[in-house]
Amino acid sequence: MPPDADAVVDLHDVVATLGQFPALSGATMRVETGEIVLLRGPNGAGKTTLLRLCAGLVPVVRGTALVLGHDLSVDRDRVRSHVGLLGHQNGLYADLTVIENVRFWAATVGATDAEVASAMERMGVADRLASVSVSKLSAGQKRRTALAGLVARRARLWLLDEPHAGLDQRARDDLDNTLREAAAAGATVLVASHELDRAESLATRMVDIVAGRAESGGSR
């Protein structure tokens, strides 16, 4: 099947390595605008590597990889401003306050103060938490701050690795509602999660990652 420049993600027989280890060993997957796709699989299957590859952070060793129309074999840098990646680490600056962290990430795409305020309100880190140093936050508050920065970035492609980790029930519900609204507005979401009951109810389609290969798990 020829590459599809209109697809948000179009991978064909992609191989990617971590050191000498083939973390992806022939992944083929196509994702369209507005989908929320759950990546399922055991630890070490390649889920995190696939997310990082789509963010332009892992080089393509072999195969064809188009993300938002950019060929990752030759043009990884240009895709990075259009995606939002939240990994196991929150990517926050501990010596900055909550609002300073969210403003920093928002500034990378020219988001307004109103968009920053809206993102912080949505993820529950406005008001009393706004001026608190990240170093003084709980694990859940740090995760919500990182998610607020992601919301403010207005990414076309959301790449989330265990996004519910550390969140309480209300914050998990807020996140799921945010992802559904983002997808309805034209964003696309890839989620890697072991919390299958919650993630499967959120996803519109599942893809199983098995030994570095992507296999369709069907639609809902």
BAFI-3210 file (N, C-alpha, C; in Angstrom, 3 decimals, decimal comma, padded with zeros to 6 digits):
// residues 220
n [1|2|3|4|5|6|7|8|9|10|11|12|13|14|15|16|17|18|19|20|21|22|23|24|25|26|27|28|29|30|31|32|33|34|35|36|37|38|39|40|41|42|43|44|45|46|47|48|49|50|51|52|53|54|55|56|57|58|59|60|61|62|63|64|65|66|67|68|69|70|71|72|73|74|75|76|77|78|79|80|81|82|83|84|85|86|87|88|89|90|91|92|93|94|95|96|97|98|99|100|101|102|103|104|105|106|107|108|109|110|111|112|113|114|115|116|117|118|119|120|121|122|123|124|125|126|127|128|129|130|131|132|133|134|135|136|137|138|139|140|141|142|143|144|145|146|147|148|149|150|151|152|153|154|155|156|157|158|159|160|161|162|163|164|165|166|167|168|169|170|171|172|173|174|175|176|177|178|179|180|181|182|183|184|185|186|187|188|189|190|191|192|193|194|195|196|197|198|199|200|201|202|203|204|205|206|207|208|209|210|211|212|213|214|215|216|217|218|219|220]
n.u [000,844|000,651|002,368|000,423|-000,105|-002,108|-002,973|-002,710|-000,804|001,283|002,713|004,929|006,245|008,247|011,368|013,093|015,750|017,099|020,069|021,666|019,461|016,463|013,837|011,471|010,288|009,387|006,985|003,686|001,186|-001,707|-003,165|-005,944|-007,267|-008,746|-009,034|-008,845|-006,491|-005,670|-002,710|-001,794|-000,042|002,618|005,178|008,130|007,365|007,407|005,843|006,368|008,594|007,399|005,686|007,582|008,975|006,976|006,927|009,192|011,575|013,004|015,077|014,303|015,228|014,681|012,169|009,010|007,875|005,485|004,406|001,937|002,237|004,962|008,032|009,641|012,092|013,735|013,069|012,690|012,704|010,793|008,300|008,036|007,036|004,358|003,318|002,357|003,961|003,684|005,477|006,696|008,150|007,508|008,506|008,871|010,029|011,546|012,204|010,583|007,336|003,945|002,358|004,376|005,671|003,602|003,189|005,662|005,653|003,434|004,293|005,893|004,303|003,027|000,721|-001,993|-002,420|-004,979|-005,523|-003,665|-004,661|-007,140|-006,363|-005,070|-007,160|-008,827|-007,338|-007,174|-005,221|-005,197|-005,702|-005,021|-002,801|-001,327|000,857|002,644|005,735|006,951|008,509|007,370|005,023|002,613|002,806|000,575|-000,310|001,852|001,624|-000,803|-000,108|001,750|000,028|-001,649|000,137|000,412|-002,199|-002,370|-000,600|-001,882|-001,696|-001,630|-001,327|-001,564|000,482|000,591|001,876|001,024|-000,889|-002,708|-001,439|-000,791|-002,892|-005,896|-009,359|-011,103|-009,361|-008,603|-011,005|-011,381|-009,220|-009,872|-012,234|-011,160|-009,500|-011,369|-012,789|-010,744|-010,181|-012,655|-012,523|-010,680|-008,089|-005,701|-005,165|-002,836|-002,524|-000,698|-001,197|-001,584|-003,827|-006,402|-009,228|-010,177|-008,823|-009,646|-012,339|-012,164|-010,874|-011,213|-010,281|-008,197|-004,764|-002,534|000,686|003,172|006,072|007,500|006,014|003,103|-000,271|-003,546|-006,162|-008,801|-011,884|-014,072]
n.v [-001,192|002,230|005,121|007,340|010,568|012,078|010,855|011,000|009,537|007,306|004,397|002,038|-001,048|-000,328|-000,046|000,472|001,209|000,820|001,564|-001,326|-002,838|-003,974|-002,099|-001,504|-003,650|-003,786|-002,306|-001,560|000,735|002,763|005,874|007,943|011,323|012,581|010,184|008,200|006,259|003,335|001,935|-001,235|-003,644|-005,662|-004,646|-003,478|-004,128|-002,199|000,073|002,639|003,399|003,583|005,788|007,796|007,744|008,728|011,292|012,328|011,796|009,467|007,835|006,563|003,456|001,671|001,284|003,057|006,108|008,361|011,271|013,505|014,279|014,603|013,176|011,028|009,897|011,753|014,210|014,864|016,955|018,956|017,983|018,116|020,463|020,221|018,171|016,759|015,364|013,296|011,633|009,054|010,595|013,896|016,211|018,754|021,897|022,012|024,193|026,235|027,826|026,481|027,925|029,191|027,030|026,032|028,266|028,348|026,052|026,681|028,941|027,958|027,492|029,823|030,270|031,956|034,038|033,621|031,068|029,619|030,024|028,744|026,092|025,441|025,689|023,671|021,352|021,500|023,009|025,678|028,835|028,406|026,736|027,807|029,548|028,003|026,355|023,807|021,877|021,484|020,159|017,450|014,081|013,632|016,270|017,280|015,743|016,668|019,306|018,969|017,939|020,136|021,876|020,473|020,614|023,372|023,654|023,012|020,785|018,937|016,245|014,094|012,395|010,015|008,500|006,258|008,149|008,473|007,876|008,407|010,180|011,322|010,190|012,236|013,878|012,051|011,640|014,249|014,443|012,443|013,509|015,826|014,757|013,513|015,774|017,144|015,368|015,430|017,980|017,775|016,963|014,264|011,264|009,207|006,669|004,979|002,457|000,584|000,457|-000,904|-001,103|001,527|002,881|001,493|002,130|004,753|004,832|004,856|002,920|-000,002|-000,938|-003,540|-003,939|-006,055|-007,604|-005,530|-005,092|-003,776|-004,584|-004,719|-004,196|-003,903|-001,961|000,113]
n.w [000,000|-000,913|000,564|002,613|002,539|003,603|005,899|009,466|010,895|009,277|009,028|007,663|007,742|009,626|011,142|014,132|016,325|019,631|020,722|019,941|019,915|018,422|018,787|017,478|015,047|012,412|012,170|011,198|010,600|010,378|011,050|011,336|011,123|014,084|015,425|018,438|019,538|021,147|022,270|022,936|024,933|026,381|028,782|027,230|024,677|022,705|022,695|023,877|022,351|019,825|020,211|020,726|018,329|016,597|017,529|016,491|017,749|017,695|015,418|012,135|011,049|009,011|006,499|005,949|007,215|007,831|009,402|010,053|007,446|007,159|006,278|008,253|007,893|006,753|007,758|010,589|012,456|011,828|012,471|015,172|016,375|016,058|017,493|020,662|023,293|026,052|028,289|030,542|032,299|033,479|032,345|033,468|034,877|037,848|039,468|038,673|038,824|038,727|036,822|035,394|034,201|032,523|030,896|029,630|027,926|026,427|025,091|023,079|020,921|020,546|022,087|023,731|026,722|027,661|026,683|028,136|030,739|030,486|029,972|032,364|034,176|033,252|033,833|036,547|037,956|038,414|040,156|043,515|043,146|041,106|041,569|042,902|043,449|041,309|042,501|044,952|044,609|044,674|043,307|041,658|041,195|039,770|037,463|036,465|035,964|033,893|031,949|031,595|030,329|027,956|026,908|026,466|024,383|022,036|020,297|017,220|017,116|019,725|021,966|024,259|027,099|029,386|030,606|032,725|035,045|038,455|038,795|040,403|040,670|039,730|038,219|036,269|034,936|033,988|032,231|030,331|029,245|028,135|026,140|024,480|023,595|022,271|020,172|018,868|017,912|015,940|016,513|016,944|018,756|020,344|022,647|025,075|027,362|030,404|031,850|031,107|031,220|031,588|029,463|027,161|027,070|026,410|023,933|020,336|018,749|018,910|018,964|018,940|020,202|019,534|020,224|018,946|016,673|015,047|015,398|014,289|016,578|016,307|015,999|018,044]
ca.u [000,000|001,514|002,253|-000,738|000,287|-003,261|-003,110|-001,921|000,338|001,303|003,952|004,952|007,427|009,236|012,340|013,803|016,595|017,639|021,366|021,645|018,231|015,369|012,653|010,399|010,878|008,532|005,667|002,840|000,002|-002,222|-004,084|-006,607|-007,646|-009,853|-009,045|-008,167|-005,999|-004,992|-001,635|-001,755|001,075|003,399|006,398|009,170|006,826|007,731|004,838|007,020|009,424|006,525|005,263|008,737|009,234|005,983|007,283|010,421|012,699|013,706|015,278|013,825|016,331|014,201|010,729|008,446|007,156|004,966|003,606|001,438|002,765|006,421|008,773|010,550|013,427|014,543|012,531|012,130|012,620|009,626|007,081|008,026|006,219|002,942|002,908|002,532|004,351|003,784|006,025|006,681|008,616|006,580|009,148|008,659|011,164|011,198|012,408|009,566|005,992|003,021|001,996|005,576|005,865|002,584|003,475|006,843|005,262|002,489|005,024|006,516|003,368|002,385|-000,589|-002,295|-002,631|-006,308|-005,417|-002,950|-005,595|-008,145|-005,729|-004,819|-008,464|-009,329|-006,603|-007,252|-004,005|-005,319|-005,961|-004,017|-001,607|-000,652|002,121|003,421|006,861|006,724|009,228|006,543|003,778|002,490|002,974|-000,614|-000,315|002,856|001,089|-001,834|000,592|002,283|-001,107|-002,080|001,055|000,088|-003,445|-002,087|000,210|-002,782|-001,059|-002,453|-001,171|-001,255|001,170|000,481|002,401|000,449|-001,255|-003,520|-000,609|-000,674|-004,052|-007,067|-010,495|-011,610|-008,402|-008,680|-012,209|-011,125|-008,323|-010,606|-013,126|-010,316|-009,053|-012,518|-013,070|-009,661|-010,394|-013,832|-012,136|-009,769|-006,797|-005,587|-004,582|-002,295|-002,360|-000,182|-001,681|-001,893|-005,126|-007,174|-010,657|-010,398|-008,311|-010,457|-013,593|-011,828|-010,350|-012,077|-009,670|-007,061|-003,680|-001,661|002,108|003,679|007,466|007,916|005,136|001,764|-001,311|-004,852|-006,974|-010,220|-012,542|-015,184]
ca.v [000,000|003,406|006,040|008,222|011,843|012,667|010,228|011,649|008,634|006,212|003,642|000,797|-001,890|000,547|-000,604|001,466|000,527|001,490|000,927|-002,401|-003,607|-003,545|-001,804|-001,731|-004,612|-003,912|-001,799|-000,999|001,284|004,003|006,547|009,052|012,480|012,436|008,904|007,978|004,897|002,741|000,988|-002,236|-004,571|-005,775|-003,844|-003,894|-004,487|-001,149|001,143|003,928|003,711|004,012|007,156|008,685|007,824|009,643|012,645|012,736|011,672|008,207|007,740|005,409|002,697|001,094|001,401|004,361|006,689|009,706|011,822|014,825|014,558|014,728|011,931|011,004|009,446|012,894|015,482|014,641|018,183|019,792|017,421|018,243|021,591|019,907|017,053|016,912|014,081|013,168|010,330|008,689|011,793|014,988|017,270|020,042|022,544|021,971|025,486|027,165|027,596|025,809|028,784|029,435|025,842|025,968|029,358|027,985|025,152|027,388|029,908|027,294|027,530|031,128|030,254|033,189|033,921|033,047|029,632|029,088|030,005|027,722|024,783|025,228|025,470|022,352|020,285|021,659|023,564|027,134|029,400|028,311|026,015|028,484|030,180|027,043|025,742|022,403|021,026|021,289|019,517|015,993|013,406|013,889|017,679|017,424|015,153|017,573|020,467|018,560|017,824|021,500|022,363|019,793|021,200|024,733|023,602|022,863|019,825|018,209|014,829|013,886|011,124|009,910|007,253|006,092|009,509|008,483|007,520|009,423|011,070|010,841|009,875|013,444|014,296|011,073|011,963|015,512|014,136|011,709|014,465|016,709|014,016|013,353|017,068|017,438|014,530|015,938|019,240|017,514|016,411|012,810|010,862|007,866|006,439|003,702|002,318|-000,725|000,558|-001,216|-000,824|002,954|003,284|000,912|002,883|006,046|004,688|004,488|001,750|-000,557|-001,546|-004,336|-003,915|-007,373|-007,805|-004,481|-005,013|-003,273|-005,442|-004,125|-004,866|-003,678|-000,700|000,026]
ca.w [000,000|-000,991|001,689|002,583|003,123|004,275|007,204|010,521|011,068|008,303|009,178|006,888|007,938|010,261|012,083|014,929|017,308|020,815|020,714|018,946|020,118|017,546|019,594|016,511|014,120|011,238|012,572|010,151|011,245|009,817|011,970|010,666|011,928|015,016|016,127|019,712|019,348|022,299|022,015|023,995|024,850|027,613|028,881|026,298|023,363|021,741|022,719|024,127|021,190|018,745|020,514|020,554|016,891|016,016|017,964|015,823|018,683|017,423|013,970|011,366|010,482|007,756|006,322|005,626|008,346|007,625|010,501|009,653|006,121|007,170|006,167|009,401|007,486|006,312|008,235|011,923|013,248|011,533|013,038|016,637|016,829|015,837|018,338|022,100|023,865|027,503|028,610|031,958|032,972|033,206|031,570|034,127|035,524|039,272|040,122|038,192|039,334|037,819|035,694|034,580|033,377|031,471|029,960|028,841|026,852|025,568|024,265|021,930|019,790|020,523|022,748|024,451|028,170|027,871|026,451|029,298|031,867|030,221|030,128|033,791|034,801|032,831|034,501|037,991|038,567|038,478|041,493|044,579|042,718|039,993|041,969|043,691|042,757|040,948|043,450|046,147|044,229|044,756|042,013|040,854|040,791|038,714|036,236|035,965|035,407|032,588|031,034|031,269|029,304|026,702|026,410|025,990|023,157|020,872|019,389|016,253|017,450|021,139|022,179|025,713|027,646|030,730|031,037|033,941|036,201|039,501|038,850|041,133|039,810|039,063|037,200|035,184|034,168|033,285|031,118|029,295|028,580|027,327|024,960|023,583|022,983|021,334|018,989|018,163|017,275|014,828|016,929|016,924|020,030|020,552|024,077|025,545|028,732|030,953|032,521|029,907|031,366|031,317|028,159|026,095|026,988|025,810|022,573|019,208|018,096|019,619|018,192|019,794|019,880|019,899|019,801|018,037|015,505|015,310|014,860|014,545|017,580|015,994|016,369|018,971]
c.u [000,885|001,342|001,077|-000,389|-000,860|-003,519|-002,269|-000,660|000,217|002,673|003,852|006,292|008,573|010,082|013,027|014,562|016,905|018,987|021,385|020,348|017,128|014,076|011,375|010,983|010,001|007,116|004,941|001,534|-000,405|-003,266|-004,633|-006,971|-008,844|-009,925|-008,397|-007,770|-005,250|-003,948|-001,542|-000,541|001,854|004,581|007,456|008,676|007,145|006,769|005,487|007,879|008,568|006,050|006,406|009,129|008,272|006,245|008,562|011,660|013,515|013,869|014,712|015,031|015,947|012,694|010,318|007,625|006,784|004,135|003,238|002,041|004,265|007,063|009,835|011,944|014,336|014,163|011,887|011,881|011,295|008,349|006,938|007,156|004,729|002,425|003,110|002,785|004,398|004,236|005,915|007,190|007,746|007,190|008,954|009,971|010,825|011,318|011,440|008,219|005,144|002,740|003,198|005,865|004,868|002,816|004,666|006,448|004,286|003,205|005,647|005,613|002,604|001,000|-000,760|-002,419|-003,989|-006,285|-004,671|-003,899|-006,643|-007,579|-005,497|-006,122|-008,980|-008,647|-006,472|-005,999|-004,024|-005,457|-004,794|-002,740|-000,770|000,719|003,006|004,553|006,575|007,403|008,404|005,231|003,800|002,674|001,783|-000,691|000,713|002,317|000,044|-001,202|001,156|001,169|-001,649|-001,167|000,781|-001,181|-003,174|-001,308|-000,623|-002,213|-002,065|-002,415|-000,724|-000,674|001,342|000,908|001,964|-000,011|-002,040|-002,711|-000,527|-001,876|-005,158|-008,240|-010,994|-010,677|-008,403|-009,893|-012,021|-010,236|-009,073|-011,547|-012,348|-009,877|-010,200|-012,845|-012,002|-009,841|-011,584|-013,521|-011,105|-008,383|-006,857|-004,791|-004,088|-001,993|-001,777|-000,565|-001,824|-003,227|-006,214|-008,659|-010,963|-009,995|-009,150|-011,802|-013,387|-011,534|-011,446|-011,541|-008,478|-006,037|-002,777|-000,224|002,708|005,079|007,886|007,102|003,753|000,747|-002,664|-005,627|-008,443|-010,721|-013,635|-016,425]
c.v [001,250|004,300|006,996|009,517|012,518|012,039|010,992|010,845|007,525|005,549|002,362|000,109|-001,108|-000,229|000,556|000,736|001,443|000,846|-000,098|-003,212|-003,107|-003,332|-001,878|-002,584|-004,864|-003,458|-001,169|-000,548|002,575|004,574|007,783|010,163|012,161|011,116|009,030|006,508|004,455|001,747|000,046|-003,137|-004,597|-004,807|-004,396|-004,240|-003,454|000,023|002,519|004,334|004,198|005,455|008,141|008,808|008,804|011,090|013,142|012,592|010,403|008,072|006,460|004,727|002,129|001,246|002,840|004,863|008,125|010,100|013,245|015,255|014,684|013,345|011,899|010,498|010,614|014,199|015,316|015,939|018,916|019,268|017,784|019,384|021,315|018,761|017,418|015,544|014,186|011,754|010,017|009,847|012,974|016,132|018,652|020,576|022,729|023,316|026,557|026,835|026,861|026,680|029,085|028,236|025,790|027,066|029,025|027,106|025,824|028,343|029,271|027,286|028,850|031,158|031,510|032,930|033,304|031,543|028,953|028,955|028,907|026,326|024,459|024,962|024,069|021,232|020,500|022,170|025,090|027,559|029,139|027,596|026,788|029,012|029,269|026,463|024,271|021,462|020,709|020,564|018,017|015,399|013,675|015,315|017,942|016,877|016,078|018,840|020,156|018,456|019,203|022,114|021,753|020,363|022,569|024,738|023,398|021,892|019,205|016,715|014,731|012,487|010,944|008,528|007,147|007,435|009,558|008,210|008,689|010,326|010,452|010,684|011,107|013,880|013,332|011,349|013,245|015,278|013,440|012,634|015,405|016,020|013,817|014,662|017,440|016,644|015,028|017,232|019,043|017,061|014,888|012,390|009,420|007,719|005,054|003,570|000,857|-000,716|000,351|-000,908|000,628|003,306|002,723|001,614|004,241|005,916|004,405|003,248|001,305|-001,113|-002,267|-004,244|-005,195|-007,528|-006,800|-004,342|-004,538|-004,157|-004,857|-004,940|-004,627|-002,347|-000,981|000,626]
c.w [000,000|000,233|001,507|003,297|003,855|005,641|008,225|010,799|010,033|008,367|008,366|007,078|008,582|011,264|012,788|016,020|018,477|021,080|019,596|019,008|019,202|018,334|018,764|015,396|012,903|011,520|011,385|010,792|010,548|010,774|011,284|011,655|012,819|015,733|017,506|019,716|020,596|021,823|023,197|023,819|026,143|027,622|027,929|024,920|022,293|021,744|022,890|022,945|020,034|018,970|020,278|019,084|016,233|016,407|017,318|016,682|018,482|015,908|013,371|010,727|009,117|007,700|006,026|006,807|008,017|008,843|010,137|008,317|006,036|007,139|007,267|009,051|007,150|007,008|009,613|012,680|013,052|012,162|014,520|017,143|016,704|016,707|019,802|022,702|025,384|027,813|030,089|032,816|032,551|032,403|032,142|034,703|036,992|039,958|039,633|038,819|038,297|036,601|034,817|033,684|032,233|030,441|029,077|027,664|025,901|024,618|023,036|020,708|019,737|021,136|023,602|025,957|028,479|027,669|027,592|030,482|031,695|030,431|031,601|034,534|034,485|033,588|036,008|038,658|038,549|039,948|042,444|044,155|041,709|040,363|042,811|042,845|042,491|041,930|044,687|045,848|044,523|043,361|041,103|040,363|039,701|037,390|035,627|035,368|034,029|031,549|030,654|030,213|027,953|026,083|025,798|024,682|021,897|019,838|018,428|016,522|018,904|021,299|023,683|026,189|029,104|031,305|032,340|035,205|037,184|039,658|039,703|040,159|039,053|037,946|036,016|034,298|033,367|032,071|029,997|028,537|027,675|026,044|023,975|022,867|021,966|020,049|018,184|017,421|016,174|015,210|016,856|018,145|019,941|022,033|024,308|027,013|029,103|031,689|031,474|030,051|031,025|029,896|027,018|025,958|026,345|024,321|021,554|018,492|018,932|018,634|019,184|019,289|020,433|019,336|018,733|016,777|015,920|014,631|015,238|015,566|017,381|016,501|017,374|018,335]
res [m|p|p|d|a|d|a|v|v|d|l|h|d|v|v|a|t|l|g|q|f|p|a|l|s|g|a|t|m|r|v|e|t|g|e|i|v|l|l|r|g|p|n|g|a|g|k|t|t|l|l|r|l|c|a|g|l|v|p|v|v|r|g|t|a|l|v|l|g|h|d|l|s|v|d|r|d|r|v|r|s|h|v|g|l|l|g|h|q|n|g|l|y|a|d|l|t|v|i|e|n|v|r|f|w|a|a|t|v|g|a|t|d|a|e|v|a|s|a|m|e|r|m|g|v|a|d|r|l|a|s|v|s|v|s|k|l|s|a|g|q|k|r|r|t|a|l|a|g|l|v|a|r|r|a|r|l|w|l|l|d|e|p|h|a|g|l|d|q|r|a|r|d|d|l|d|n|t|l|r|e|a|a|a|a|g|a|t|v|l|v|a|s|h|e|l|d|r|a|e|s|l|a|t|r|m|v|d|i|v|a|g|r|a|e|s|g|g|s|r]
***
